[in-house]
Amino acid sequence: MIPLFRRIAGHSVTHMLFAIVGMGSWAIVSNRAHPMPEPVIAGAVQATLSAFLTLVLKTIIDRLAERFTGVTAFWLPALAAISVSACFLLVIHSLSGTPEILTTISLPLTVATCYATIYNYSCQVSRRQ
């Protein structure tokens, strides 16, 4: 049972599904004071962006982590990934008409920052071993 759980938990699709449900729900809650369908649209936009950005973060870090050494390798890949995420979130939510953009992106950007920092750190540590 545990090997199956580890395989499922480590799969990219599992990460994407958690991002879709969690961050899409957060966007709906963040925009709940506005008339329908604005909260639902914000939730759908955030769910889609979260799935996409989950893969983008990992890809950016994987590619940049190999190119840098020393102290720079510990912060630059994560910073680049988060900067790309923040730009995507701001632009797409602006274009889609999300009423509460900053509230909507606050949690996804915080989670993405933690994810990128921890993932990049683990990449750097494993490279050094």
ABEGO torsion letter per residue (X at the ends): XAAAAAAAAABAAAAAAAAAAAAAAAAAAAAAABBOAAAAAAAAAAAAAAAAAAAAAAAAAAAAAAABBEAAAAAAAAAAAAAAAAAAAAAAAAAAGBABAAAAAAAAAAAAAAAAAAAAAAAAAAAAX
